[in-house]
Structure formats: structure tokens, C-alpha cells
């Protein structure tokens, strides 16, 4: 499928969509088998050849791809086109090893830009509007991915992350209609509005498109109430494409719609890899259907969610609210906890802000967790009295885990300009 066809998928019947997916899956499988040595070996190890793929269910015969596979083939070993045909390269930070490198042909970039347009339109944006892009630019896919909106009639302000005082100034001066940012950084911008004594509901902003990290419906309501705007969830990851793999509709706000004409989703058991039926929670897995430079087969995202029936786009399935990441799971004395679980509890307390982190320690033989959370501005000593104990009791009641809750002053915790690190592991010899 070429870039000029990117909106055709939205009008396909379900039968047309499934036929399109199967045809493109066969093409992708043949391409990687013939052109990517890693995949040829992985297929051969399983005794699978491209001709074995005769239905969409046959995707379960194919090998998974994970982040380590990209690192082991660093930098360009998974590319399916010659390096000179690659128009752009992105990469992860590589803070825990070699970065994961991804590439795009010019057609890949055109398709990506078209899906960004489709996502923004679904989120409530319209060509001619101004988009304040506070996703990070550079090797991270967020900023430049969303920047593709400029090809479709949007005015893009590429401010990137950081310079939070200037973010507020430019929102005031330029009067954008749309803002894109991680949800936690948008809350940091909100704090700066309050710090400057500016009413955040007075801005020109109408829509916030937030992604790149799990966030809860409680955080959505906080953003919408504070700015008097609609806030929707955009989903993506660099290994699959970047932002715009899926995006929520402003009309339904019931989870991101997956652009299934370009990406085939599965949910698998995170431990066994068994494919689970729609509606059951597990690990989200994607296979690209139209990518040229870096086709990806059954990429394990580590994001935990379920697949739901389509609503705004009835033939495209939705991603439920992501409950966490399998690699963000913490186990405290046998109890499984994700940061999003804790966040939902904290939002029950009106005197607490959305800014928190989980600190893991092991003072003896057992792990312990401390929830460090800020109180809101204006909360007095009487309101803070015993607050930590009450929150810890509620966490125990809701999640079944014992914790210490340290209620801190406003502004005491580090702020995010991109993806926020929720878990601080201070246990020795555990990392």
C-alpha cells in the first residue's frame, strides 16, 4: 500500500480488510525470509516457510521478535532494503545496552505521516489548526513522528520537550489548538501555568494528544478538567513505527483504534506466548503489514492490554487502557503491582497531586516499597496529618500490598520532559 492509499483502509469492509491483511502478511513474510538473515534463520529453526501462511491464524506459526533481536542485529541487520534506500533512522536511547535502531524508506515516512493525519482527525483536530508538539525530537520517534502533520495542513510548532517556562509562553503567544506530549509532561506544563499564575483553562488549546507511556482514566480527567480540553490517547512504539500505530477517538474516548490496515495485533500470554482471544488481557504483539525498511514480525511490546471490538471505526479493533508493562511489574512479598494500579488509588485522594514514584528497597531479607507522592498546592498541615497512613491503608485494601506512603511538598519530586520513570530501584544486587 502506498501513501496515497492510507485513508482507503478506513472505508474497507471487514471482508476487504481481512483480505488486505492476509495479502500484505504474505508479502511481508516472504520479504523478511528472502532479505533478512535473522528472520530466515528464525523461520528455519521453527520449520516454517512463507508458503505455510495461508490464513491470518497462521501468524501464530511465526517467531516472535523482541528488543534483544534488534540489539543483536545492531545497527542495520534487520533492514529489508539497502541502506541507501533508507530515508531516515531513529533509535532508542540505549541506556541499558546497545540502542535499538529502526529505519524508514520515503514511502514509510509518507504512510506514517498519513496515519498521523488520520489520528489527529480522529482526535478532533482539523487542518489549518496549530499543533504545539512537546514530544522530544531527535532519535526518539515522538517529535518527528507527529511532525508529519505539517504535510497535511497543520501548522506544527516543534518546541520538543523541556524549556517548560517557554512552553507556557508560546502557548500563550501562538495560541495553538492542539498539544502533543507525554501525559506526565503535560502535567509538568500544567504546574508551570499555576506557578506563573495563569489560568490553564484560559488557553486556546482544545485537544491534547498524549502517549508514549501508560496513563489512567483518572489522569485523563485531571488533564481535561485542568485545561478544559479533550485528551485522547495515541499509541505507538519505534520498533513498529512510532506514534500513530493507534489513536483514540475524541467522540468515544474508549481506547486507541488500531490502524489494522497497516498493523496486525495479537494478544499473547506474556509467559507462554500462547495467543489469547479478543477481550482477554495479555501482552500486545504487532506485525507490520506495509513497512518497507524494517518489517517487523510479531513484535512483543511488553504492554499489557486486551483487544476490544471497534467503535469509532467498527472494523478496526481497539486497545484497552494499558494497565502496565510486563517489564514494569514489581512483586512485593508475592503481590504483583504495576505503577498504574497505584496511580488509580492516589487519584482517590483530593489532596494528592498526580506526581508520584515508587521506591524499592530491601533493608533486610524482604522487599519494601515506598510511594513518594506530592500533595497539591494549598494543602495545609491539618489536611496532611495522617494522609500517608490513610493512603497506605487504601493501597493495602485495593491492591493487597503493604507500603509506606511519603507525602511530600509540591515540586519535591523530579519532573519529566518525556517518558517518566515511575520505579526507582534502590535494592542492591537486584538490577
ZAFI-183625 format. One record per residue (C-alpha): chain; x, y, z. Coordinates in Angstrom, 3 decimals. Last residue first. Example, Ala and Ser with C-alpha at 12.3 -4.5 7.8 and 13.67 -1.06 7.14 Angstrom:
residues 2
[node "A"; [13.670; -1.060; 7.140]]
[node "A"; [12.300; -4.500; 7.800]]
end
This chain:
residues 431
[node "A"; [19.175; -4.689; 38.956]]
[node "A"; [18.867; -6.774; 42.142]]
[node "A"; [22.374; -6.623; 43.637]]
[node "A"; [21.415; -3.756; 45.988]]
[node "A"; [17.810; -2.598; 46.117]]
[node "A"; [17.428; 1.084; 45.292]]
[node "A"; [15.037; 0.596; 42.379]]
[node "A"; [13.242; 3.804; 41.441]]
[node "A"; [10.060; 2.936; 39.536]]
[node "A"; [7.999; 5.673; 37.868]]
[node "A"; [10.497; 6.816; 35.260]]
[node "A"; [8.620; 9.432; 33.275]]
[node "A"; [8.741; 9.391; 29.497]]
[node "A"; [9.493; 12.857; 28.211]]
[node "A"; [10.198; 16.167; 29.948]]
[node "A"; [9.537; 14.566; 33.335]]
[node "A"; [9.668; 16.329; 36.681]]
[node "A"; [11.672; 15.245; 39.706]]
[node "A"; [9.783; 15.126; 43.023]]
[node "A"; [9.663; 17.950; 45.569]]
[node "A"; [7.524; 20.321; 43.498]]
[node "A"; [4.592; 20.323; 45.920]]
[node "A"; [5.686; 19.114; 49.366]]
[node "A"; [5.971; 15.397; 50.001]]
[node "A"; [3.608; 12.708; 51.254]]
[node "A"; [5.647; 9.569; 51.975]]
[node "A"; [3.453; 6.478; 51.737]]
[node "A"; [4.918; 3.269; 53.174]]
[node "A"; [3.621; 0.119; 51.560]]
[node "A"; [1.814; -3.157; 52.196]]
[node "A"; [0.297; -4.807; 49.133]]
[node "A"; [-3.221; -6.178; 48.674]]
[node "A"; [-4.055; -3.836; 45.820]]
[node "A"; [-7.291; -2.161; 46.903]]
[node "A"; [-7.209; -2.634; 50.698]]
[node "A"; [-3.447; -2.330; 51.044]]
[node "A"; [-3.422; 0.728; 48.781]]
[node "A"; [-6.259; 2.194; 50.876]]
[node "A"; [-4.329; 1.647; 54.101]]
[node "A"; [-1.231; 3.249; 52.595]]
[node "A"; [-3.346; 6.249; 51.566]]
[node "A"; [-4.770; 6.615; 55.069]]
[node "A"; [-1.297; 6.367; 56.640]]
[node "A"; [0.098; 8.958; 54.250]]
[node "A"; [-2.745; 11.363; 54.986]]
[node "A"; [-2.288; 11.186; 58.768]]
[node "A"; [-1.998; 14.958; 59.037]]
[node "A"; [-1.761; 16.388; 55.535]]
[node "A"; [-5.101; 18.218; 55.806]]
[node "A"; [-4.063; 19.716; 59.141]]
[node "A"; [-0.718; 20.810; 57.745]]
[node "A"; [-2.296; 22.713; 54.882]]
[node "A"; [-2.911; 21.717; 51.259]]
[node "A"; [-2.610; 24.892; 49.199]]
[node "A"; [-0.693; 23.357; 46.323]]
[node "A"; [-1.356; 19.658; 45.936]]
[node "A"; [0.422; 16.949; 47.884]]
[node "A"; [3.333; 15.178; 46.303]]
[node "A"; [3.758; 11.413; 46.242]]
[node "A"; [6.560; 9.083; 47.268]]
[node "A"; [5.201; 5.559; 47.499]]
[node "A"; [7.684; 3.457; 49.439]]
[node "A"; [8.040; -0.190; 48.553]]
[node "A"; [9.680; -2.953; 50.591]]
[node "A"; [11.472; -6.093; 49.505]]
[node "A"; [12.212; -8.710; 52.144]]
[node "A"; [15.509; -10.043; 53.515]]
[node "A"; [16.522; -6.889; 55.289]]
[node "A"; [16.584; -3.264; 54.164]]
[node "A"; [15.479; -4.252; 50.647]]
[node "A"; [14.379; -1.078; 48.878]]
[node "A"; [12.018; -0.150; 46.035]]
[node "A"; [10.953; 3.440; 45.523]]
[node "A"; [7.686; 4.009; 43.653]]
[node "A"; [7.171; 7.457; 42.143]]
[node "A"; [4.497; 10.129; 42.346]]
[node "A"; [3.210; 13.305; 40.715]]
[node "A"; [-0.550; 13.149; 40.110]]
[node "A"; [-1.170; 15.501; 43.066]]
[node "A"; [-2.649; 14.428; 46.389]]
[node "A"; [-5.195; 16.447; 48.424]]
[node "A"; [-8.183; 15.059; 46.508]]
[node "A"; [-7.406; 11.449; 47.409]]
[node "A"; [-8.971; 8.876; 45.046]]
[node "A"; [-6.352; 9.791; 42.437]]
[node "A"; [-3.752; 8.027; 44.572]]
[node "A"; [-5.561; 4.707; 44.178]]
[node "A"; [-5.562; 4.828; 40.382]]
[node "A"; [-1.883; 5.773; 40.389]]
[node "A"; [-1.026; 2.707; 42.452]]
[node "A"; [-2.525; 0.375; 39.866]]
[node "A"; [-0.844; 2.346; 37.061]]
[node "A"; [2.537; 1.758; 38.724]]
[node "A"; [2.047; -2.017; 38.389]]
[node "A"; [1.800; -4.389; 41.345]]
[node "A"; [2.027; -8.181; 41.662]]
[node "A"; [1.850; -9.405; 45.268]]
[node "A"; [4.258; -12.132; 46.414]]
[node "A"; [6.045; -10.099; 49.044]]
[node "A"; [6.254; -7.099; 46.733]]
[node "A"; [6.433; -8.085; 43.078]]
[node "A"; [7.071; -5.217; 40.678]]
[node "A"; [5.871; -5.357; 37.106]]
[node "A"; [7.430; -2.726; 34.890]]
[node "A"; [8.812; -5.340; 32.429]]
[node "A"; [5.306; -6.719; 31.809]]
[node "A"; [4.218; -3.189; 31.118]]
[node "A"; [1.207; -1.534; 32.661]]
[node "A"; [-2.581; -1.491; 32.599]]
[node "A"; [-2.834; -0.287; 29.025]]
[node "A"; [-6.360; 1.063; 28.544]]
[node "A"; [-7.965; -1.293; 26.081]]
[node "A"; [-6.597; -1.377; 22.563]]
[node "A"; [-9.262; -1.096; 19.882]]
[node "A"; [-10.185; -3.243; 16.904]]
[node "A"; [-10.721; -1.819; 13.435]]
[node "A"; [-13.887; -2.789; 11.545]]
[node "A"; [-16.175; -0.559; 13.623]]
[node "A"; [-14.054; 2.600; 13.306]]
[node "A"; [-15.429; 4.823; 16.101]]
[node "A"; [-16.445; 1.600; 17.870]]
[node "A"; [-14.193; -1.370; 17.128]]
[node "A"; [-14.317; -4.508; 19.239]]
[node "A"; [-11.730; -4.851; 22.032]]
[node "A"; [-8.189; -6.221; 22.154]]
[node "A"; [-6.708; -6.507; 25.650]]
[node "A"; [-3.855; -4.765; 27.437]]
[node "A"; [-0.397; -5.278; 28.888]]
[node "A"; [2.453; -3.577; 27.038]]
[node "A"; [5.559; -5.779; 26.788]]
[node "A"; [5.699; -4.773; 23.065]]
[node "A"; [6.484; -8.226; 21.699]]
[node "A"; [6.987; -7.796; 17.970]]
[node "A"; [5.205; -10.480; 15.951]]
[node "A"; [7.167; -9.921; 12.741]]
[node "A"; [8.619; -6.491; 11.954]]
[node "A"; [9.224; -5.031; 8.514]]
[node "A"; [12.084; -2.553; 8.788]]
[node "A"; [12.694; -0.635; 5.554]]
[node "A"; [9.458; -1.462; 3.725]]
[node "A"; [6.580; -1.299; 6.173]]
[node "A"; [3.159; -2.380; 4.894]]
[node "A"; [1.894; -5.191; 7.136]]
[node "A"; [3.740; -4.688; 10.411]]
[node "A"; [3.211; -7.455; 12.981]]
[node "A"; [2.280; -6.362; 16.487]]
[node "A"; [2.078; -8.057; 19.896]]
[node "A"; [0.258; -6.772; 22.997]]
[node "A"; [0.853; -8.814; 26.124]]
[node "A"; [-2.165; -10.203; 27.950]]
[node "A"; [-5.714; -9.323; 28.904]]
[node "A"; [-8.600; -11.292; 27.433]]
[node "A"; [-11.187; -9.485; 25.314]]
[node "A"; [-10.033; -10.879; 21.984]]
[node "A"; [-8.838; -14.452; 22.355]]
[node "A"; [-5.342; -15.272; 23.648]]
[node "A"; [-2.383; -16.428; 21.542]]
[node "A"; [0.003; -18.536; 23.627]]
[node "A"; [3.363; -16.869; 24.257]]
[node "A"; [3.804; -18.863; 27.457]]
[node "A"; [4.719; -16.136; 29.958]]
[node "A"; [3.252; -12.955; 28.480]]
[node "A"; [0.119; -14.837; 27.318]]
[node "A"; [-0.500; -13.362; 23.914]]
[node "A"; [-2.666; -10.572; 22.500]]
[node "A"; [-2.401; -10.055; 18.766]]
[node "A"; [-2.383; -7.033; 16.502]]
[node "A"; [-1.861; -6.724; 12.719]]
[node "A"; [-0.519; -3.319; 11.696]]
[node "A"; [-1.067; -1.377; 8.447]]
[node "A"; [-4.731; -1.914; 7.510]]
[node "A"; [-5.273; -2.538; 11.207]]
[node "A"; [-4.923; 1.091; 12.184]]
[node "A"; [-5.547; 0.224; 15.831]]
[node "A"; [-8.231; 2.369; 17.473]]
[node "A"; [-6.964; 3.720; 20.796]]
[node "A"; [-9.196; 3.210; 23.839]]
[node "A"; [-12.714; 4.265; 24.807]]
[node "A"; [-12.624; 8.014; 24.360]]
[node "A"; [-15.729; 7.739; 22.128]]
[node "A"; [-16.026; 11.074; 20.335]]
[node "A"; [-12.416; 12.144; 20.826]]
[node "A"; [-11.355; 8.961; 19.044]]
[node "A"; [-8.275; 7.200; 20.355]]
[node "A"; [-5.183; 6.546; 18.307]]
[node "A"; [-3.307; 3.516; 17.044]]
[node "A"; [0.022; 2.883; 15.311]]
[node "A"; [0.186; 6.678; 15.233]]
[node "A"; [3.241; 7.361; 17.360]]
[node "A"; [6.238; 5.324; 16.179]]
[node "A"; [6.551; 2.601; 13.552]]
[node "A"; [6.577; -0.949; 14.966]]
[node "A"; [10.031; -0.793; 16.569]]
[node "A"; [9.527; 2.903; 17.324]]
[node "A"; [6.490; 2.445; 19.500]]
[node "A"; [2.957; 3.664; 19.089]]
[node "A"; [-0.233; 4.668; 20.833]]
[node "A"; [-2.180; 7.920; 20.962]]
[node "A"; [-4.529; 8.508; 23.900]]
[node "A"; [-7.010; 11.349; 23.905]]
[node "A"; [-7.493; 14.497; 25.990]]
[node "A"; [-10.390; 16.876; 25.344]]
[node "A"; [-9.912; 20.343; 26.795]]
[node "A"; [-10.840; 22.432; 29.849]]
[node "A"; [-7.147; 22.655; 30.830]]
[node "A"; [-7.413; 21.426; 34.426]]
[node "A"; [-10.551; 19.360; 33.932]]
[node "A"; [-9.256; 17.602; 30.839]]
[node "A"; [-5.827; 16.926; 32.318]]
[node "A"; [-7.193; 15.593; 35.631]]
[node "A"; [-9.830; 13.553; 33.797]]
[node "A"; [-7.144; 11.945; 31.666]]
[node "A"; [-5.093; 11.222; 34.783]]
[node "A"; [-8.058; 9.374; 36.278]]
[node "A"; [-8.513; 7.496; 33.002]]
[node "A"; [-5.013; 6.145; 33.535]]
[node "A"; [-1.724; 6.632; 31.808]]
[node "A"; [0.785; 4.247; 30.233]]
[node "A"; [3.686; 5.968; 28.464]]
[node "A"; [4.455; 7.213; 24.938]]
[node "A"; [1.048; 8.911; 24.636]]
[node "A"; [-0.937; 12.127; 24.822]]
[node "A"; [-2.958; 14.010; 22.231]]
[node "A"; [-4.377; 17.090; 23.959]]
[node "A"; [-7.239; 18.914; 22.213]]
[node "A"; [-8.842; 22.360; 22.507]]
[node "A"; [-5.979; 24.638; 23.488]]
[node "A"; [-6.608; 28.378; 23.111]]
[node "A"; [-5.684; 28.996; 26.748]]
[node "A"; [-7.940; 30.287; 29.533]]
[node "A"; [-8.421; 26.890; 31.207]]
[node "A"; [-4.757; 26.944; 32.218]]
[node "A"; [-5.390; 30.026; 34.440]]
[node "A"; [-2.037; 31.771; 34.621]]
[node "A"; [-0.391; 32.455; 37.993]]
[node "A"; [3.090; 31.681; 36.706]]
[node "A"; [3.412; 28.697; 39.040]]
[node "A"; [-0.071; 27.527; 38.046]]
[node "A"; [0.855; 27.537; 34.375]]
[node "A"; [4.140; 25.826; 35.275]]
[node "A"; [2.297; 23.031; 37.088]]
[node "A"; [0.200; 22.461; 33.968]]
[node "A"; [3.376; 22.157; 31.897]]
[node "A"; [4.506; 19.432; 34.312]]
[node "A"; [1.101; 17.778; 33.919]]
[node "A"; [1.672; 17.820; 30.162]]
[node "A"; [5.000; 16.157; 30.863]]
[node "A"; [3.220; 13.328; 32.682]]
[node "A"; [0.765; 12.858; 29.824]]
[node "A"; [3.543; 12.622; 27.226]]
[node "A"; [3.085; 15.482; 24.834]]
[node "A"; [1.008; 16.701; 21.880]]
[node "A"; [-0.911; 19.976; 22.101]]
[node "A"; [-3.671; 21.057; 19.763]]
[node "A"; [-5.360; 24.427; 19.105]]
[node "A"; [-2.269; 26.629; 19.339]]
[node "A"; [-2.474; 30.228; 20.610]]
[node "A"; [0.968; 31.425; 19.463]]
[node "A"; [1.572; 33.816; 22.380]]
[node "A"; [0.034; 31.983; 25.345]]
[node "A"; [1.091; 28.531; 24.182]]
[node "A"; [4.474; 30.060; 23.400]]
[node "A"; [4.876; 31.465; 26.903]]
[node "A"; [3.763; 28.261; 28.591]]
[node "A"; [6.250; 26.182; 26.622]]
[node "A"; [8.901; 28.803; 27.346]]
[node "A"; [8.596; 28.172; 31.068]]
[node "A"; [8.811; 24.427; 30.365]]
[node "A"; [12.075; 24.613; 28.452]]
[node "A"; [11.871; 20.816; 28.149]]
[node "A"; [10.335; 18.606; 25.482]]
[node "A"; [10.162; 19.495; 21.780]]
[node "A"; [9.244; 23.032; 20.614]]
[node "A"; [8.443; 21.940; 17.077]]
[node "A"; [5.400; 24.207; 16.454]]
[node "A"; [3.427; 22.469; 13.693]]
[node "A"; [0.887; 24.257; 11.491]]
[node "A"; [-1.462; 21.544; 10.218]]
[node "A"; [-2.352; 21.223; 6.543]]
[node "A"; [-1.492; 17.616; 5.834]]
[node "A"; [2.274; 17.621; 5.360]]
[node "A"; [2.661; 19.543; 8.629]]
[node "A"; [1.200; 16.541; 10.447]]
[node "A"; [4.467; 14.701; 9.827]]
[node "A"; [5.760; 16.460; 12.951]]
[node "A"; [3.977; 13.774; 14.970]]
[node "A"; [6.710; 11.318; 14.020]]
[node "A"; [9.475; 13.908; 14.307]]
[node "A"; [8.620; 14.534; 17.941]]
[node "A"; [7.795; 11.008; 19.066]]
[node "A"; [10.340; 8.868; 17.229]]
[node "A"; [13.231; 9.418; 19.661]]
[node "A"; [16.428; 9.937; 17.640]]
[node "A"; [15.976; 13.700; 17.742]]
[node "A"; [12.806; 15.500; 18.813]]
[node "A"; [11.074; 15.058; 22.149]]
[node "A"; [7.294; 15.383; 22.231]]
[node "A"; [6.095; 18.906; 23.016]]
[node "A"; [4.453; 19.500; 19.633]]
[node "A"; [2.178; 22.572; 19.750]]
[node "A"; [-0.201; 21.940; 16.847]]
[node "A"; [-1.826; 24.864; 15.049]]
[node "A"; [-5.094; 24.331; 13.188]]
[node "A"; [-5.446; 24.681; 9.416]]
[node "A"; [-6.324; 21.024; 9.005]]
[node "A"; [-8.724; 19.853; 11.748]]
[node "A"; [-8.129; 18.201; 15.118]]
[node "A"; [-10.773; 16.169; 16.942]]
[node "A"; [-8.778; 13.124; 17.999]]
[node "A"; [-9.998; 11.259; 14.939]]
[node "A"; [-8.544; 13.988; 12.719]]
[node "A"; [-5.276; 13.769; 14.632]]
[node "A"; [-5.041; 10.004; 14.180]]
[node "A"; [-5.802; 10.045; 10.465]]
[node "A"; [-3.203; 12.793; 9.982]]
[node "A"; [-0.658; 10.785; 11.969]]
[node "A"; [-1.563; 7.808; 9.805]]
[node "A"; [-0.826; 9.821; 6.675]]
[node "A"; [2.533; 10.932; 8.066]]
[node "A"; [3.458; 7.333; 8.784]]
[node "A"; [2.493; 6.300; 5.234]]
[node "A"; [4.670; 9.071; 3.801]]
[node "A"; [7.553; 8.164; 6.100]]
[node "A"; [7.330; 4.516; 5.075]]
[node "A"; [7.233; 5.634; 1.429]]
[node "A"; [10.462; 7.574; 1.956]]
[node "A"; [12.010; 4.453; 3.415]]
[node "A"; [12.156; 4.180; 7.183]]
[node "A"; [14.707; 2.742; 9.587]]
[node "A"; [14.855; 1.463; 13.151]]
[node "A"; [17.803; 1.088; 15.523]]
[node "A"; [17.509; -0.379; 19.018]]
[node "A"; [20.226; 1.147; 21.151]]
[node "A"; [23.002; -1.054; 22.517]]
[node "A"; [22.687; -1.658; 26.225]]
[node "A"; [20.532; -0.445; 29.106]]
[node "A"; [20.590; 3.282; 28.316]]
[node "A"; [20.320; 2.583; 24.577]]
[node "A"; [18.389; 5.805; 23.997]]
[node "A"; [16.231; 4.233; 21.305]]
[node "A"; [16.968; 4.783; 17.650]]
[node "A"; [15.625; 6.542; 14.574]]
[node "A"; [16.896; 6.393; 11.003]]
[node "A"; [15.529; 8.252; 7.994]]
[node "A"; [15.438; 7.918; 4.203]]
[node "A"; [16.619; 4.310; 3.947]]
[node "A"; [17.177; 3.324; 0.310]]
[node "A"; [20.951; 3.787; 0.683]]
[node "A"; [20.938; 1.215; 3.496]]
[node "A"; [19.705; -1.472; 1.103]]
[node "A"; [16.205; -2.718; 1.967]]
[node "A"; [14.965; -5.367; 4.416]]
[node "A"; [16.629; -3.837; 7.472]]
[node "A"; [17.024; -6.262; 10.377]]
[node "A"; [20.845; -6.146; 10.391]]
[node "A"; [21.074; -2.350; 10.366]]
[node "A"; [22.734; -1.437; 13.692]]
[node "A"; [22.715; -3.683; 15.557]]
[node "A"; [21.445; -7.199; 14.798]]
[node "A"; [21.849; -8.417; 18.391]]
[node "A"; [20.229; -5.217; 19.615]]
[node "A"; [17.233; -5.653; 17.334]]
[node "A"; [16.798; -9.254; 18.481]]
[node "A"; [17.086; -8.096; 22.097]]
[node "A"; [14.087; -5.829; 21.623]]
[node "A"; [11.862; -8.747; 20.759]]
[node "A"; [10.640; -10.588; 17.670]]
[node "A"; [8.331; -13.584; 17.948]]
[node "A"; [8.583; -16.488; 15.546]]
[node "A"; [5.807; -17.372; 13.089]]
[node "A"; [3.341; -20.249; 13.446]]
[node "A"; [0.855; -17.992; 15.276]]
[node "A"; [0.587; -15.950; 12.073]]
[node "A"; [-1.216; -18.967; 10.647]]
[node "A"; [-4.468; -17.595; 12.058]]
[node "A"; [-4.347; -14.929; 9.344]]
[node "A"; [-4.675; -17.639; 6.718]]
[node "A"; [-2.429; -19.351; 4.152]]
[node "A"; [0.969; -18.751; 5.733]]
[node "A"; [2.838; -22.030; 5.214]]
[node "A"; [4.060; -20.720; 1.826]]
[node "A"; [6.393; -18.365; 3.703]]
[node "A"; [8.402; -21.237; 5.206]]
[node "A"; [8.292; -22.540; 8.782]]
[node "A"; [10.464; -25.294; 10.285]]
[node "A"; [10.783; -23.408; 13.572]]
[node "A"; [14.562; -23.016; 13.262]]
[node "A"; [14.080; -22.252; 9.573]]
[node "A"; [11.802; -19.325; 10.394]]
[node "A"; [14.290; -17.892; 12.900]]
[node "A"; [17.170; -18.435; 10.451]]
[node "A"; [15.338; -16.692; 7.607]]
[node "A"; [14.262; -13.986; 10.040]]
[node "A"; [17.788; -13.111; 11.110]]
[node "A"; [19.051; -13.296; 7.516]]
[node "A"; [16.642; -10.527; 6.377]]
[node "A"; [16.020; -10.389; 2.614]]
[node "A"; [14.300; -13.589; 1.493]]
[node "A"; [12.507; -14.536; 4.683]]
[node "A"; [11.778; -10.896; 5.505]]
[node "A"; [10.191; -10.274; 2.116]]
[node "A"; [8.188; -13.512; 2.029]]
[node "A"; [6.699; -12.777; 5.446]]
[node "A"; [5.859; -9.215; 4.431]]
[node "A"; [4.165; -10.287; 1.202]]
[node "A"; [2.128; -12.979; 2.960]]
[node "A"; [1.099; -10.502; 5.659]]
[node "A"; [0.144; -7.987; 2.973]]
[node "A"; [-2.206; -10.432; 1.275]]
[node "A"; [-3.629; -11.587; 4.595]]
[node "A"; [-4.248; -8.055; 5.852]]
[node "A"; [-5.907; -6.956; 2.615]]
[node "A"; [-8.199; -9.999; 2.630]]
[node "A"; [-9.091; -9.262; 6.279]]
[node "A"; [-9.792; -5.610; 5.465]]
[node "A"; [-11.913; -6.441; 2.422]]
[node "A"; [-14.010; -8.856; 4.477]]
[node "A"; [-14.415; -6.245; 7.222]]
[node "A"; [-15.495; -3.638; 4.688]]
[node "A"; [-12.859; -1.098; 3.824]]
[node "A"; [-13.523; 2.605; 4.467]]
[node "A"; [-10.672; 3.293; 6.915]]
[node "A"; [-8.254; 1.368; 4.727]]
[node "A"; [-8.630; 3.879; 1.916]]
[node "A"; [-7.139; 6.588; 4.117]]
[node "A"; [-3.533; 5.433; 3.631]]
[node "A"; [-3.913; 4.895; -0.122]]
[node "A"; [-1.818; 7.867; -1.267]]
[node "A"; [0.996; 6.665; 0.989]]
[node "A"; [1.357; 3.435; -0.929]]
[node "A"; [0.000; 0.000; 0.000]]
end
